[in-house]
């Protein structure tokens, strides 16, 4: 059963939906309790990425279907905690101010980068660490899963910066309220077709390798990668298509707390 590829794709879909919902739920509840609760949530869940790192290490030399699933869940644990730390405002960037209007594009880009710089550096360090640990290993599902998530997220952020027709800000937490001013609603930008083409090409590559996988473990790994990449492509299309994607999680979340403004002196160029 574990080698069933449809089961692998279903597990990837469920874990994407469930883990996203859990992160949104705990962040929303922490928002309702204030900044101290957000800090407690972030640092109190540090065992999650620690277990993820252990899981990655433990599965590097195993090649069966169970090892592929274990590597997938372990990579998600590391990724999920970093995203949680971002959503709680614990690890974001030095710029915590809204973006003023009518700025030159270069300054707007610097300000936008400043809102996420520390988060991006941590993701890059984690990505490098996973590939260093996985160099020469028999099972590199975890590094590839993290790589797929990493580049899909960078692509999504670039599209939000350059402008897309639909931006769902319903789940933006209080600590990140200033970031919505860095988004741009507009017709399709030049990055979007590149993003969709790259994700579609990557999905095709995973499918090709899936069909030629030499072992059941490799087949499960490529099935998980295929499902995750297709989900990333779907998330990009949801920036364009008028579909009610927020309904996937809205029903399970408590009402948001009324946001409050973050007061912080603004230095040169917003940093």
Secondary structure as a PSIPRED ss2 file (coil, helix, strand):
# PSIPRED VFORMAT (PSIPRED V4.0)

   1 X C   1.000  0.000  0.000
   2 X C   1.000  0.000  0.000
   3 X C   1.000  0.000  0.000
   4 X C   1.000  0.000  0.000
   5 X H   0.000  1.000  0.000
   6 X H   0.000  1.000  0.000
   7 X H   0.000  1.000  0.000
   8 X H   0.000  1.000  0.000
   9 X H   0.000  1.000  0.000
  10 X H   0.000  1.000  0.000
  11 X H   0.000  1.000  0.000
  12 X H   0.000  1.000  0.000
  13 X H   0.000  1.000  0.000
  14 X H   0.000  1.000  0.000
  15 X H   0.000  1.000  0.000
  16 X H   0.000  1.000  0.000
  17 X H   0.000  1.000  0.000
  18 X H   0.000  1.000  0.000
  19 X H   0.000  1.000  0.000
  20 X H   0.000  1.000  0.000
  21 X H   0.000  1.000  0.000
  22 X H   0.000  1.000  0.000
  23 X H   0.000  1.000  0.000
  24 X H   0.000  1.000  0.000
  25 X H   0.000  1.000  0.000
  26 X H   0.000  1.000  0.000
  27 X H   0.000  1.000  0.000
  28 X H   0.000  1.000  0.000
  29 X H   0.000  1.000  0.000
  30 X H   0.000  1.000  0.000
  31 X H   0.000  1.000  0.000
  32 X H   0.000  1.000  0.000
  33 X H   0.000  1.000  0.000
  34 X C   1.000  0.000  0.000
  35 X H   0.000  1.000  0.000
  36 X H   0.000  1.000  0.000
  37 X H   0.000  1.000  0.000
  38 X H   0.000  1.000  0.000
  39 X H   0.000  1.000  0.000
  40 X H   0.000  1.000  0.000
  41 X H   0.000  1.000  0.000
  42 X H   0.000  1.000  0.000
  43 X H   0.000  1.000  0.000
  44 X H   0.000  1.000  0.000
  45 X C   1.000  0.000  0.000
  46 X H   0.000  1.000  0.000
  47 X H   0.000  1.000  0.000
  48 X H   0.000  1.000  0.000
  49 X H   0.000  1.000  0.000
  50 X H   0.000  1.000  0.000
  51 X H   0.000  1.000  0.000
  52 X H   0.000  1.000  0.000
  53 X H   0.000  1.000  0.000
  54 X H   0.000  1.000  0.000
  55 X H   0.000  1.000  0.000
  56 X H   0.000  1.000  0.000
  57 X H   0.000  1.000  0.000
  58 X H   0.000  1.000  0.000
  59 X H   0.000  1.000  0.000
  60 X C   1.000  0.000  0.000
  61 X C   1.000  0.000  0.000
  62 X C   1.000  0.000  0.000
  63 X C   1.000  0.000  0.000
  64 X C   1.000  0.000  0.000
  65 X H   0.000  1.000  0.000
  66 X H   0.000  1.000  0.000
  67 X H   0.000  1.000  0.000
  68 X H   0.000  1.000  0.000
  69 X H   0.000  1.000  0.000
  70 X H   0.000  1.000  0.000
  71 X H   0.000  1.000  0.000
  72 X H   0.000  1.000  0.000
  73 X H   0.000  1.000  0.000
  74 X H   0.000  1.000  0.000
  75 X H   0.000  1.000  0.000
  76 X H   0.000  1.000  0.000
  77 X H   0.000  1.000  0.000
  78 X H   0.000  1.000  0.000
  79 X H   0.000  1.000  0.000
  80 X H   0.000  1.000  0.000
  81 X H   0.000  1.000  0.000
  82 X H   0.000  1.000  0.000
  83 X H   0.000  1.000  0.000
  84 X H   0.000  1.000  0.000
  85 X H   0.000  1.000  0.000
  86 X H   0.000  1.000  0.000
  87 X H   0.000  1.000  0.000
  88 X C   1.000  0.000  0.000
  89 X C   1.000  0.000  0.000
  90 X C   1.000  0.000  0.000
  91 X C   1.000  0.000  0.000
  92 X C   1.000  0.000  0.000
  93 X C   1.000  0.000  0.000
  94 X C   1.000  0.000  0.000
  95 X C   1.000  0.000  0.000
  96 X C   1.000  0.000  0.000
  97 X C   1.000  0.000  0.000
  98 X C   1.000  0.000  0.000
  99 X C   1.000  0.000  0.000
 100 X C   1.000  0.000  0.000
 101 X C   1.000  0.000  0.000
 102 X C   1.000  0.000  0.000
 103 X C   1.000  0.000  0.000
 104 X C   1.000  0.000  0.000
 105 X H   0.000  1.000  0.000
 106 X H   0.000  1.000  0.000
 107 X H   0.000  1.000  0.000
 108 X H   0.000  1.000  0.000
 109 X H   0.000  1.000  0.000
 110 X H   0.000  1.000  0.000
 111 X H   0.000  1.000  0.000
 112 X H   0.000  1.000  0.000
 113 X H   0.000  1.000  0.000
 114 X H   0.000  1.000  0.000
 115 X H   0.000  1.000  0.000
 116 X H   0.000  1.000  0.000
 117 X H   0.000  1.000  0.000
 118 X H   0.000  1.000  0.000
 119 X H   0.000  1.000  0.000
 120 X H   0.000  1.000  0.000
 121 X H   0.000  1.000  0.000
 122 X H   0.000  1.000  0.000
 123 X H   0.000  1.000  0.000
 124 X H   0.000  1.000  0.000
 125 X H   0.000  1.000  0.000
 126 X H   0.000  1.000  0.000
 127 X H   0.000  1.000  0.000
 128 X H   0.000  1.000  0.000
 129 X H   0.000  1.000  0.000
 130 X H   0.000  1.000  0.000
 131 X H   0.000  1.000  0.000
 132 X H   0.000  1.000  0.000
 133 X H   0.000  1.000  0.000
 134 X H   0.000  1.000  0.000
 135 X C   1.000  0.000  0.000
 136 X C   1.000  0.000  0.000
 137 X C   1.000  0.000  0.000
 138 X C   1.000  0.000  0.000
 139 X C   1.000  0.000  0.000
 140 X C   1.000  0.000  0.000
 141 X H   0.000  1.000  0.000
 142 X H   0.000  1.000  0.000
 143 X H   0.000  1.000  0.000
 144 X H   0.000  1.000  0.000
 145 X H   0.000  1.000  0.000
 146 X H   0.000  1.000  0.000
 147 X H   0.000  1.000  0.000
 148 X H   0.000  1.000  0.000
 149 X H   0.000  1.000  0.000
 150 X H   0.000  1.000  0.000
 151 X H   0.000  1.000  0.000
 152 X H   0.000  1.000  0.000
 153 X H   0.000  1.000  0.000
 154 X H   0.000  1.000  0.000
 155 X H   0.000  1.000  0.000
 156 X H   0.000  1.000  0.000
 157 X H   0.000  1.000  0.000
 158 X H   0.000  1.000  0.000
 159 X H   0.000  1.000  0.000
 160 X H   0.000  1.000  0.000
 161 X H   0.000  1.000  0.000
 162 X H   0.000  1.000  0.000
 163 X C   1.000  0.000  0.000
 164 X E   0.000  0.000  1.000
 165 X C   1.000  0.000  0.000
 166 X C   1.000  0.000  0.000
 167 X C   1.000  0.000  0.000
 168 X C   1.000  0.000  0.000
 169 X C   1.000  0.000  0.000
 170 X C   1.000  0.000  0.000
 171 X C   1.000  0.000  0.000
 172 X C   1.000  0.000  0.000
 173 X C   1.000  0.000  0.000
 174 X H   0.000  1.000  0.000
 175 X H   0.000  1.000  0.000
 176 X H   0.000  1.000  0.000
 177 X H   0.000  1.000  0.000
 178 X H   0.000  1.000  0.000
 179 X H   0.000  1.000  0.000
 180 X H   0.000  1.000  0.000
 181 X H   0.000  1.000  0.000
 182 X H   0.000  1.000  0.000
 183 X C   1.000  0.000  0.000
 184 X C   1.000  0.000  0.000
 185 X E   0.000  0.000  1.000
 186 X C   1.000  0.000  0.000
 187 X C   1.000  0.000  0.000
 188 X C   1.000  0.000  0.000
 189 X C   1.000  0.000  0.000
 190 X H   0.000  1.000  0.000
 191 X H   0.000  1.000  0.000
 192 X H   0.000  1.000  0.000
 193 X H   0.000  1.000  0.000
 194 X H   0.000  1.000  0.000
 195 X H   0.000  1.000  0.000
 196 X H   0.000  1.000  0.000
 197 X H   0.000  1.000  0.000
 198 X H   0.000  1.000  0.000
 199 X H   0.000  1.000  0.000
 200 X H   0.000  1.000  0.000
 201 X H   0.000  1.000  0.000
 202 X H   0.000  1.000  0.000
 203 X H   0.000  1.000  0.000
 204 X H   0.000  1.000  0.000
 205 X H   0.000  1.000  0.000
 206 X H   0.000  1.000  0.000
 207 X H   0.000  1.000  0.000
 208 X H   0.000  1.000  0.000
 209 X H   0.000  1.000  0.000
 210 X H   0.000  1.000  0.000
 211 X H   0.000  1.000  0.000
 212 X C   1.000  0.000  0.000
 213 X C   1.000  0.000  0.000
 214 X C   1.000  0.000  0.000
 215 X C   1.000  0.000  0.000
 216 X H   0.000  1.000  0.000
 217 X H   0.000  1.000  0.000
 218 X H   0.000  1.000  0.000
 219 X H   0.000  1.000  0.000
 220 X H   0.000  1.000  0.000
 221 X H   0.000  1.000  0.000
 222 X H   0.000  1.000  0.000
 223 X H   0.000  1.000  0.000
 224 X H   0.000  1.000  0.000
 225 X H   0.000  1.000  0.000
 226 X H   0.000  1.000  0.000
 227 X H   0.000  1.000  0.000
 228 X H   0.000  1.000  0.000
 229 X H   0.000  1.000  0.000
 230 X H   0.000  1.000  0.000
 231 X H   0.000  1.000  0.000
 232 X H   0.000  1.000  0.000
 233 X H   0.000  1.000  0.000
 234 X H   0.000  1.000  0.000
 235 X H   0.000  1.000  0.000
 236 X H   0.000  1.000  0.000
 237 X H   0.000  1.000  0.000
 238 X C   1.000  0.000  0.000
 239 X C   1.000  0.000  0.000
 240 X C   1.000  0.000  0.000
 241 X C   1.000  0.000  0.000
 242 X C   1.000  0.000  0.000
 243 X C   1.000  0.000  0.000
 244 X C   1.000  0.000  0.000
 245 X C   1.000  0.000  0.000
 246 X C   1.000  0.000  0.000
 247 X H   0.000  1.000  0.000
 248 X H   0.000  1.000  0.000
 249 X H   0.000  1.000  0.000
 250 X H   0.000  1.000  0.000
 251 X C   1.000  0.000  0.000
 252 X C   1.000  0.000  0.000
 253 X C   1.000  0.000  0.000
 254 X C   1.000  0.000  0.000
 255 X C   1.000  0.000  0.000
 256 X C   1.000  0.000  0.000
 257 X C   1.000  0.000  0.000
 258 X C   1.000  0.000  0.000
 259 X C   1.000  0.000  0.000
 260 X C   1.000  0.000  0.000
 261 X C   1.000  0.000  0.000
 262 X C   1.000  0.000  0.000
 263 X C   1.000  0.000  0.000
 264 X C   1.000  0.000  0.000
 265 X C   1.000  0.000  0.000
 266 X C   1.000  0.000  0.000
 267 X C   1.000  0.000  0.000
 268 X H   0.000  1.000  0.000
 269 X H   0.000  1.000  0.000
 270 X H   0.000  1.000  0.000
 271 X C   1.000  0.000  0.000
